[in-house]
Amino acid sequence: MKYILLAVLCLVLGYSAALFFPAKEIGLSDLQNEVNQFKGVTENKEESAEILEPKLATYAANSFLVESDFVSVPGGTKPLGFRIGVSVDSTTADNLIKTLKPILPAAKSRYLTANGNQAVVVVGGQFDDRSSATKALRSLQPSIKERLQIIYLPTCVVENKPDDDGFICGPPPPPKDDAASTPAN
């Protein structure tokens, strides 16, 4: 018991010392620079700036659904539906939609995960109120192995206009170039 109390006391003292005396003030950053010089590693300021400032990919507006698209602003009314399973790849989503076809109409949409990865999310059903969505959830969940989650449907899902690849809520079509479409005289 004494050793446990001693270990906890040392741990608390170590954390409190780290709070009051940052590593930069006691010379540990200089020590790391000396170790790097000893190893022959040179620090490039441009490379370190790239590492500290990650470059985020940008996408066209409304081209990918994100988690916040499945919630609603308080006081607003949006139709409800189901998010079926987790975000997956396109072929898995196609197979899932085929198995759900007799039970629940579903569609796939491009989805951007929280860490910026592209994926596909399958959504299905459309309900006007929560009670009808909950009733459908209770009746459908035993026959579907994927987890059904009640979500608010974004407007692009409600419109359900698939693009050439079969995705709803896809990126907008590329702008048509008027000069290229008209023949030159």
Buried (B, 14 or more C-beta within 10 A) or exposed (E): EEEEEEEEEEEEEEEEEEEEEEEEEEEEEEEEEEEEEEEEEEEEEEEEEEEEEEEEEEBEEBBBBEBEBBEBEEEEEBBBBBBBBBBBEBEBBBEBBEEBEEEBBBBBBBBBBEEEEBBBBBBBBBBEEEEEBEEBBEEBEEEBEBEBBBBBBBEBBEEEEEEEEBBBBBBEEEEEEEEEEEEEE
